[in-house]
Amino acid sequence: MRPDAEATQEERRRERRPPLLAVTFVRKVASLDYTIGIEELCNRIYGGVFMNPNKLKFWVDQDLEKHCFLLLAQELSLTWIDNEQYWGWIDQKEKCFSGEVDIPAAELLEVCWLSIWGKFKTIMLSPKTPYEVAFVVKMNENSRGWHAPVNLSLTLPDGTTQGRIENLEEKQKGGWIDILAGTFMTNPKNVGEISFSFSETGGHWKSGILIKGVVLRPKD
């Protein structure tokens, strides 16, 4: 290898350093060996690691150098989830630093009262950053009962609530899509816990949707 090529490679290695808070966070929460080098840490942090099996995925956006999280379906509260008549679980592929792994997604079989909600602590996010919160869902080809729009909400630590509606009947089927709940800025006023919900309680029966989880990521 030419000296100038070696120098360039060394510069890239030095530049590829994730945020210090992300390194500390992953090593502490994921219980990683402190002897793991910075290159391997970068692979894990930028590729994505599961902090809690089947519940939480963490990664850093390599372009923005900001924290991202995917709160998986098993960490959310879903009405009637314990009744096999209404919900089931089905493994879906999710990328992480080691490749693709199976994660459990909630499959709606049929309900007339749909209510999903969750919460998250903003202290885990990057400071002074605009974030978006979105439900990650997939509409099956045979989905039905979505003529009424779903209601989405995001409540911030200061009590401020954002609300919006979304018509899922118009969404593409067969692929994962993001359904935005709301956006906010991480600042001293918003330190605490946020909550978010996804519901349709009109009383008619609906079916054929998969819930992967809720993604929290910086707005580009």
Order of alpha helices (4+ residues) and beta strands (2+ residues): alpha-alpha-alpha-beta-beta-beta-beta-beta-beta-beta-beta-beta-beta-beta-beta-beta
